[in-house]
Each structure stands twice: as structure tokens, then as C-alpha cells.
Amino acid sequence: MSATRTMGTITVGALVVITAYTVALGSSGWLWFAWIVLGLVTLGMVATRDG
């Protein structure tokens, strides 16, 4: 659960950073794509964790 919580924190932190980047400098499709991949990995970890 510790690894899952860490991934969740990183995912939320990345969302905040990418949103700030988008507001300041404009949207970057690659950043949003990377965040979606990170989010899917996190969801996969949540779905497959034991207990």
C-alpha cells in the first residue's frame, strides 16, 4: 500500500505541475500524454493491490 500511496501522490503532484505549466507557458500534448500514462499505471497499481 505504501508504493500505491506514493504513486498516487506523485500522480497528483504531476497534475498540479502540468496544470501550472499549461497556465504559464501553454499546453503541451506530450506532458498531458505522460500524465495520462502515469495515471493509468497508478490505477493499475490500485486495481491489482492485495487486500
Protein Blocks (a to p, Z undefined) as FASTA:
>chain_A
ZZmmmmmmmmmmmmmmmmmmmmmnopafklmmmmmmmmmmmmmmmmmpgZZ
